[in-house]
Amino acid sequence: MENKSMENLPIIGVIGGVGPYAGLDFVQKIFANTLAKKDQDHLNCMLVSCSSIIPDRTTYLLQTNDDVENPALGMFESARRLYLAGVRIASVACNTAHANRIFDPFCEMVKKSLPGFRVINMLEIAADHVREFMGIKCLGLLATKGTHKSLVYHEYFTKEDGFILIEPDDKGQEKIHEAIINEDFGIKAHSDNISPQAKNSIKTEIENLAHRGVKAVILGCTELPLATKGQTYPVPLIDPGMLAARQLIALTAPEKILPS
């Protein structure tokens, strides 16, 4: 029996491990948005989840010295492993990793060492989608403290384009950060069984942002969608990971993308 070679078949890559369940959720979004009636209809997909070699992104962005290694190095090693497996297009399943201090050197390493390997930008895709298809200008943002401090979303949702980004106050940002990273009740620690405390913190901050006039809320951390599934909120939620997953399908096999 002759095996079909994967040599000429496109493979979608996911740089995960940041965090592990967020990477898994990203892959599930690729499958969920693919037109498929049987196993063989799905696109080839590879997830690299090497958490041990990618330091915490927020810790790196908030440090005042050089004690923490740039996560870009571990992200590049993950990309290299995907490249060796035949992947030529991928996304990083982490919002905070798109901060310039991390994402720019990562992209430079990819460009220099992995010819033909394309990394799509999750935040760029989200901004383009909101601008072109939603027509919403006043947006709320929930994210880690590193994402807020680095102002990475402000680089894509710019004032020049008419966007107004409204963020929680310091106390609210701390609540969301803890809902994500707290070792006792945070999403990262209990990704398969999200704690009521984490869910309630997220729900409260979304409601607070809605009261402040936002028309939609960006889930600016790939862990947040794990906690908002099946919940009802007063405004639409924008999941950059979902948009990036759909973009990977569109770029790899546009005939396979599930209508939105």
BALOBA-1460 file (C-alpha; in Angstrom, 3 decimals):
// residues 260
<rec num="1" residu="m" x="0.000" y="0.000" z="0.000"/>
<rec num="2" residu="e" x="1.366" y="3.421" z="-0.971"/>
<rec num="3" residu="n" x="1.294" y="6.208" z="1.605"/>
<rec num="4" residu="k" x="0.371" y="9.694" z="0.493"/>
<rec num="5" residu="s" x="3.318" y="12.001" z="0.983"/>
<rec num="6" residu="m" x="2.861" y="15.137" z="3.106"/>
<rec num="7" residu="e" x="5.703" y="16.779" z="1.242"/>
<rec num="8" residu="n" x="3.534" y="19.058" z="-0.884"/>
<rec num="9" residu="l" x="0.627" y="19.459" z="1.530"/>
<rec num="10" residu="p" x="0.489" y="22.689" z="3.542"/>
<rec num="11" residu="i" x="0.801" y="22.427" z="7.312"/>
<rec num="12" residu="i" x="-0.503" y="25.066" z="9.698"/>
<rec num="13" residu="g" x="1.796" y="25.675" z="12.662"/>
<rec num="14" residu="v" x="0.920" y="26.878" z="16.138"/>
<rec num="15" residu="i" x="3.575" y="28.148" z="18.534"/>
<rec num="16" residu="g" x="1.956" y="27.244" z="21.833"/>
<rec num="17" residu="g" x="2.975" y="26.648" z="25.407"/>
<rec num="18" residu="v" x="2.201" y="30.295" z="26.209"/>
<rec num="19" residu="g" x="0.149" y="28.963" z="27.920"/>
<rec num="20" residu="p" x="-0.316" y="25.292" z="27.055"/>
<rec num="21" residu="y" x="-4.124" y="25.230" z="27.121"/>
<rec num="22" residu="a" x="-4.292" y="28.437" z="25.092"/>
<rec num="23" residu="g" x="-2.252" y="26.718" z="22.371"/>
<rec num="24" residu="l" x="-4.561" y="23.718" z="22.481"/>
<rec num="25" residu="d" x="-7.585" y="26.016" z="22.293"/>
<rec num="26" residu="f" x="-6.049" y="27.735" z="19.262"/>
<rec num="27" residu="v" x="-5.735" y="24.408" z="17.436"/>
<rec num="28" residu="q" x="-9.335" y="23.567" z="18.302"/>
<rec num="29" residu="k" x="-10.387" y="26.875" z="16.753"/>
<rec num="30" residu="i" x="-8.657" y="25.871" z="13.528"/>
<rec num="31" residu="f" x="-10.566" y="22.589" z="13.462"/>
<rec num="32" residu="a" x="-13.862" y="24.241" z="14.445"/>
<rec num="33" residu="n" x="-13.587" y="26.760" z="11.590"/>
<rec num="34" residu="t" x="-12.693" y="24.240" z="8.888"/>
<rec num="35" residu="l" x="-15.291" y="22.840" z="6.503"/>
<rec num="36" residu="a" x="-14.915" y="19.117" z="7.108"/>
<rec num="37" residu="k" x="-17.251" y="16.115" z="7.104"/>
<rec num="38" residu="k" x="-14.603" y="13.515" z="7.876"/>
<rec num="39" residu="d" x="-11.098" y="13.300" z="9.326"/>
<rec num="40" residu="q" x="-9.413" y="13.560" z="5.949"/>
<rec num="41" residu="d" x="-11.150" y="16.867" z="5.175"/>
<rec num="42" residu="h" x="-9.261" y="18.673" z="7.933"/>
<rec num="43" residu="l" x="-6.086" y="20.612" z="7.296"/>
<rec num="44" residu="n" x="-2.724" y="19.400" z="8.510"/>
<rec num="45" residu="c" x="-1.800" y="21.150" z="11.732"/>
<rec num="46" residu="m" x="1.156" y="20.981" z="14.118"/>
<rec num="47" residu="l" x="1.329" y="22.409" z="17.628"/>
<rec num="48" residu="v" x="4.641" y="22.928" z="19.391"/>
<rec num="49" residu="s" x="4.123" y="23.469" z="23.120"/>
<rec num="50" residu="c" x="7.507" y="24.036" z="24.755"/>
<rec num="51" residu="s" x="6.607" y="26.035" z="27.860"/>
<rec num="52" residu="s" x="9.874" y="25.201" z="29.596"/>
<rec num="53" residu="i" x="11.930" y="27.244" z="27.124"/>
<rec num="54" residu="i" x="9.690" y="30.340" z="26.948"/>
<rec num="55" residu="p" x="9.875" y="32.597" z="30.039"/>
<rec num="56" residu="d" x="6.784" y="34.442" z="31.253"/>
<rec num="57" residu="r" x="6.037" y="37.323" z="28.901"/>
<rec num="58" residu="t" x="4.599" y="39.705" z="31.486"/>
<rec num="59" residu="t" x="7.505" y="39.135" z="33.884"/>
<rec num="60" residu="y" x="9.898" y="40.006" z="31.071"/>
<rec num="61" residu="l" x="8.016" y="43.156" z="30.070"/>
<rec num="62" residu="l" x="7.695" y="44.409" z="33.656"/>
<rec num="63" residu="q" x="11.284" y="43.733" z="34.741"/>
<rec num="64" residu="t" x="13.561" y="46.669" z="35.519"/>
<rec num="65" residu="n" x="16.794" y="44.829" z="34.685"/>
<rec num="66" residu="d" x="17.911" y="41.970" z="32.443"/>
<rec num="67" residu="d" x="17.277" y="39.081" z="34.831"/>
<rec num="68" residu="v" x="14.675" y="37.416" z="32.592"/>
<rec num="69" residu="e" x="15.592" y="36.083" z="29.155"/>
<rec num="70" residu="n" x="13.615" y="37.461" z="26.230"/>
<rec num="71" residu="p" x="10.812" y="34.972" z="25.450"/>
<rec num="72" residu="a" x="11.586" y="35.595" z="21.759"/>
<rec num="73" residu="l" x="14.430" y="33.074" z="21.996"/>
<rec num="74" residu="g" x="12.173" y="30.208" z="23.082"/>
<rec num="75" residu="m" x="9.508" y="31.251" z="20.597"/>
<rec num="76" residu="f" x="12.110" y="31.100" z="17.831"/>
<rec num="77" residu="e" x="13.222" y="27.627" z="18.913"/>
<rec num="78" residu="s" x="9.583" y="26.522" z="18.738"/>
<rec num="79" residu="a" x="9.293" y="28.043" z="15.252"/>
<rec num="80" residu="r" x="12.497" y="26.278" z="14.209"/>
<rec num="81" residu="r" x="11.064" y="22.922" z="15.247"/>
<rec num="82" residu="l" x="7.918" y="23.593" z="13.233"/>
<rec num="83" residu="y" x="10.063" y="24.625" z="10.268"/>
<rec num="84" residu="l" x="12.041" y="21.384" z="10.396"/>
<rec num="85" residu="a" x="8.726" y="19.502" z="10.357"/>
<rec num="86" residu="g" x="7.706" y="21.225" z="7.129"/>
<rec num="87" residu="v" x="5.562" y="24.083" z="8.446"/>
<rec num="88" residu="r" x="5.757" y="27.342" z="6.493"/>
<rec num="89" residu="i" x="2.987" y="29.403" z="8.097"/>
<rec num="90" residu="a" x="2.234" y="29.797" z="11.803"/>
<rec num="91" residu="s" x="0.888" y="31.982" z="14.564"/>
<rec num="92" residu="v" x="1.953" y="32.546" z="18.154"/>
<rec num="93" residu="a" x="-0.926" y="31.665" z="20.491"/>
<rec num="94" residu="c" x="-0.223" y="34.487" z="22.948"/>
<rec num="95" residu="n" x="-1.277" y="38.143" z="22.908"/>
<rec num="96" residu="t" x="1.427" y="39.443" z="25.255"/>
<rec num="97" residu="a" x="4.105" y="37.847" z="23.067"/>
<rec num="98" residu="h" x="3.157" y="40.366" z="20.356"/>
<rec num="99" residu="a" x="4.628" y="43.264" z="22.348"/>
<rec num="100" residu="n" x="7.366" y="44.896" z="20.264"/>
<rec num="101" residu="r" x="10.152" y="43.996" z="22.703"/>
<rec num="102" residu="i" x="9.341" y="40.318" z="22.153"/>
<rec num="103" residu="f" x="7.687" y="39.982" z="18.754"/>
<rec num="104" residu="d" x="10.084" y="42.172" z="16.751"/>
<rec num="105" residu="p" x="13.298" y="40.276" z="17.675"/>
<rec num="106" residu="f" x="11.414" y="36.991" z="17.236"/>
<rec num="107" residu="c" x="10.408" y="37.983" z="13.688"/>
<rec num="108" residu="e" x="13.950" y="39.116" z="12.933"/>
<rec num="109" residu="m" x="15.337" y="35.721" z="13.973"/>
<rec num="110" residu="v" x="12.716" y="33.963" z="11.847"/>
<rec num="111" residu="k" x="13.484" y="36.138" z="8.825"/>
<rec num="112" residu="k" x="17.219" y="35.558" z="9.170"/>
<rec num="113" residu="s" x="17.223" y="31.814" z="9.810"/>
<rec num="114" residu="l" x="13.977" y="30.295" z="8.512"/>
<rec num="115" residu="p" x="13.545" y="31.270" z="4.833"/>
<rec num="116" residu="g" x="9.982" y="31.090" z="3.583"/>
<rec num="117" residu="f" x="8.503" y="30.780" z="7.077"/>
<rec num="118" residu="r" x="5.619" y="33.217" z="7.606"/>
<rec num="119" residu="v" x="4.380" y="34.267" z="11.050"/>
<rec num="120" residu="i" x="1.013" y="36.004" z="10.993"/>
<rec num="121" residu="n" x="0.366" y="38.781" z="13.497"/>
<rec num="122" residu="m" x="-2.675" y="38.083" z="15.671"/>
<rec num="123" residu="l" x="-3.151" y="41.686" z="16.767"/>
<rec num="124" residu="e" x="-2.816" y="43.052" z="13.247"/>
<rec num="125" residu="i" x="-5.493" y="40.637" z="12.076"/>
<rec num="126" residu="a" x="-7.808" y="41.640" z="14.932"/>
<rec num="127" residu="a" x="-7.443" y="45.349" z="14.172"/>
<rec num="128" residu="d" x="-8.069" y="44.803" z="10.467"/>
<rec num="129" residu="h" x="-11.166" y="42.723" z="11.216"/>
<rec num="130" residu="v" x="-12.687" y="45.299" z="13.567"/>
<rec num="131" residu="r" x="-11.897" y="48.128" z="11.155"/>
<rec num="132" residu="e" x="-13.254" y="46.411" z="8.045"/>
<rec num="133" residu="f" x="-16.147" y="44.289" z="9.274"/>
<rec num="134" residu="m" x="-17.378" y="45.553" z="12.637"/>
<rec num="135" residu="g" x="-17.156" y="49.319" z="12.317"/>
<rec num="136" residu="i" x="-16.743" y="49.688" z="16.088"/>
<rec num="137" residu="k" x="-14.456" y="52.416" z="17.385"/>
<rec num="138" residu="c" x="-14.926" y="52.400" z="21.181"/>
<rec num="139" residu="l" x="-13.450" y="49.156" z="22.498"/>
<rec num="140" residu="g" x="-12.679" y="47.717" z="25.910"/>
<rec num="141" residu="l" x="-9.487" y="45.742" z="26.490"/>
<rec num="142" residu="l" x="-8.873" y="42.933" z="28.979"/>
<rec num="143" residu="a" x="-5.323" y="41.601" z="29.166"/>
<rec num="144" residu="t" x="-2.338" y="40.803" z="31.343"/>
<rec num="145" residu="k" x="-0.504" y="43.647" z="33.048"/>
<rec num="146" residu="g" x="2.344" y="43.139" z="30.579"/>
<rec num="147" residu="t" x="0.050" y="43.710" z="27.611"/>
<rec num="148" residu="h" x="-1.447" y="46.822" z="29.199"/>
<rec num="149" residu="k" x="1.952" y="48.243" z="30.199"/>
<rec num="150" residu="s" x="3.560" y="47.612" z="26.807"/>
<rec num="151" residu="l" x="0.661" y="49.405" z="25.049"/>
<rec num="152" residu="v" x="0.912" y="46.794" z="22.310"/>
<rec num="153" residu="y" x="-2.790" y="47.053" z="21.441"/>
<rec num="154" residu="h" x="-2.500" y="50.815" z="21.097"/>
<rec num="155" residu="e" x="0.014" y="50.232" z="18.290"/>
<rec num="156" residu="y" x="-2.638" y="48.438" z="16.234"/>
<rec num="157" residu="f" x="-5.880" y="50.066" z="17.394"/>
<rec num="158" residu="t" x="-4.603" y="53.600" z="16.848"/>
<rec num="159" residu="k" x="-6.162" y="56.976" z="17.550"/>
<rec num="160" residu="e" x="-5.327" y="57.902" z="13.951"/>
<rec num="161" residu="d" x="-7.780" y="55.224" z="12.833"/>
<rec num="162" residu="g" x="-10.384" y="56.590" z="15.206"/>
<rec num="163" residu="f" x="-10.120" y="53.829" z="17.798"/>
<rec num="164" residu="i" x="-10.694" y="54.524" z="21.476"/>
<rec num="165" residu="l" x="-9.318" y="51.821" z="23.773"/>
<rec num="166" residu="i" x="-10.792" y="51.806" z="27.265"/>
<rec num="167" residu="e" x="-8.970" y="49.725" z="29.854"/>
<rec num="168" residu="p" x="-9.891" y="48.735" z="33.408"/>
<rec num="169" residu="d" x="-8.490" y="50.880" z="36.208"/>
<rec num="170" residu="d" x="-5.434" y="49.637" z="38.102"/>
<rec num="171" residu="k" x="-7.547" y="47.550" z="40.450"/>
<rec num="172" residu="g" x="-9.466" y="46.034" z="37.564"/>
<rec num="173" residu="q" x="-6.274" y="45.226" z="35.660"/>
<rec num="174" residu="e" x="-4.903" y="43.509" z="38.753"/>
<rec num="175" residu="k" x="-8.100" y="41.432" z="39.076"/>
<rec num="176" residu="i" x="-7.902" y="40.266" z="35.471"/>
<rec num="177" residu="h" x="-4.186" y="39.533" z="35.760"/>
<rec num="178" residu="e" x="-4.801" y="37.405" z="38.844"/>
<rec num="179" residu="a" x="-7.739" y="35.670" z="37.150"/>
<rec num="180" residu="i" x="-5.233" y="34.577" z="34.523"/>
<rec num="181" residu="i" x="-2.050" y="33.771" z="36.462"/>
<rec num="182" residu="n" x="-2.943" y="33.178" z="40.127"/>
<rec num="183" residu="e" x="-1.625" y="29.757" z="41.127"/>
<rec num="184" residu="d" x="-4.631" y="29.017" z="43.347"/>
<rec num="185" residu="f" x="-7.580" y="30.099" z="41.178"/>
<rec num="186" residu="g" x="-6.193" y="31.443" z="37.886"/>
<rec num="187" residu="i" x="-7.002" y="30.125" z="34.436"/>
<rec num="188" residu="k" x="-3.448" y="28.972" z="33.784"/>
<rec num="189" residu="a" x="-3.542" y="26.793" z="36.919"/>
<rec num="190" residu="h" x="-7.024" y="25.376" z="36.266"/>
<rec num="191" residu="s" x="-7.519" y="25.528" z="32.509"/>
<rec num="192" residu="d" x="-9.614" y="22.379" z="32.367"/>
<rec num="193" residu="n" x="-11.935" y="23.534" z="35.159"/>
<rec num="194" residu="i" x="-12.075" y="27.331" z="35.319"/>
<rec num="195" residu="s" x="-12.706" y="28.577" z="38.852"/>
<rec num="196" residu="p" x="-15.834" y="30.616" z="39.654"/>
<rec num="197" residu="q" x="-13.557" y="33.343" z="41.073"/>
<rec num="198" residu="a" x="-11.756" y="33.790" z="37.750"/>
<rec num="199" residu="k" x="-15.024" y="33.777" z="35.802"/>
<rec num="200" residu="n" x="-16.622" y="36.300" z="38.141"/>
<rec num="201" residu="s" x="-13.648" y="38.678" z="37.950"/>
<rec num="202" residu="i" x="-13.765" y="38.624" z="34.161"/>
<rec num="203" residu="k" x="-17.531" y="39.063" z="34.045"/>
<rec num="204" residu="t" x="-17.374" y="42.017" z="36.458"/>
<rec num="205" residu="e" x="-14.728" y="43.827" z="34.430"/>
<rec num="206" residu="i" x="-16.581" y="43.266" z="31.148"/>
<rec num="207" residu="e" x="-19.712" y="44.722" z="32.752"/>
<rec num="208" residu="n" x="-17.693" y="47.667" z="34.103"/>
<rec num="209" residu="l" x="-16.323" y="48.382" z="30.634"/>
<rec num="210" residu="a" x="-19.814" y="48.146" z="29.141"/>
<rec num="211" residu="h" x="-21.042" y="50.713" z="31.671"/>
<rec num="212" residu="r" x="-18.241" y="53.005" z="30.495"/>
<rec num="213" residu="g" x="-19.621" y="52.948" z="26.960"/>
<rec num="214" residu="v" x="-17.558" y="50.385" z="25.057"/>
<rec num="215" residu="k" x="-19.304" y="48.659" z="22.151"/>
<rec num="216" residu="a" x="-17.215" y="45.480" z="22.330"/>
<rec num="217" residu="v" x="-14.446" y="44.037" z="24.511"/>
<rec num="218" residu="i" x="-11.193" y="42.589" z="23.185"/>
<rec num="219" residu="l" x="-10.081" y="39.430" z="24.967"/>
<rec num="220" residu="g" x="-6.431" y="40.431" z="24.862"/>
<rec num="221" residu="c" x="-5.081" y="37.258" z="26.433"/>
<rec num="222" residu="t" x="-5.432" y="33.799" z="24.881"/>
<rec num="223" residu="e" x="-6.470" y="32.365" z="28.266"/>
<rec num="224" residu="l" x="-9.529" y="34.612" z="28.573"/>
<rec num="225" residu="p" x="-11.657" y="32.812" z="25.936"/>
<rec num="226" residu="l" x="-11.276" y="29.637" z="28.000"/>
<rec num="227" residu="a" x="-13.248" y="31.360" z="30.777"/>
<rec num="228" residu="t" x="-15.888" y="33.122" z="28.661"/>
<rec num="229" residu="k" x="-17.199" y="30.132" z="26.700"/>
<rec num="230" residu="g" x="-20.930" y="29.675" z="27.085"/>
<rec num="231" residu="q" x="-21.337" y="32.884" z="29.086"/>
<rec num="232" residu="t" x="-23.592" y="35.860" z="28.310"/>
<rec num="233" residu="y" x="-22.224" y="39.400" z="28.360"/>
<rec num="234" residu="p" x="-23.700" y="42.855" z="27.712"/>
<rec num="235" residu="v" x="-21.390" y="43.543" z="24.735"/>
<rec num="236" residu="p" x="-19.777" y="41.395" z="22.012"/>
<rec num="237" residu="l" x="-16.397" y="39.837" z="22.771"/>
<rec num="238" residu="i" x="-13.559" y="39.939" z="20.238"/>
<rec num="239" residu="d" x="-11.254" y="36.918" z="20.313"/>
<rec num="240" residu="p" x="-8.021" y="37.646" z="18.389"/>
<rec num="241" residu="g" x="-7.103" y="33.954" z="18.557"/>
<rec num="242" residu="m" x="-10.282" y="33.002" z="16.724"/>
<rec num="243" residu="l" x="-9.610" y="35.607" z="14.050"/>
<rec num="244" residu="a" x="-6.010" y="34.428" z="13.643"/>
<rec num="245" residu="a" x="-7.114" y="30.791" z="13.372"/>
<rec num="246" residu="r" x="-9.538" y="31.714" z="10.600"/>
<rec num="247" residu="q" x="-6.845" y="33.731" z="8.836"/>
<rec num="248" residu="l" x="-4.486" y="30.740" z="8.867"/>
<rec num="249" residu="i" x="-7.182" y="28.642" z="7.202"/>
<rec num="250" residu="a" x="-7.906" y="31.401" z="4.651"/>
<rec num="251" residu="l" x="-4.228" y="31.686" z="3.746"/>
<rec num="252" residu="t" x="-3.679" y="27.929" z="3.574"/>
<rec num="253" residu="a" x="-6.901" y="26.659" z="1.957"/>
<rec num="254" residu="p" x="-9.509" y="29.411" z="1.483"/>
<rec num="255" residu="e" x="-12.072" y="26.938" z="0.168"/>
<rec num="256" residu="k" x="-11.982" y="25.204" z="3.557"/>
<rec num="257" residu="i" x="-12.966" y="28.112" z="5.794"/>
<rec num="258" residu="l" x="-16.321" y="27.823" z="7.526"/>
<rec num="259" residu="p" x="-18.579" y="30.820" z="6.765"/>
<rec num="260" residu="s" x="-18.721" y="33.226" z="9.705"/>
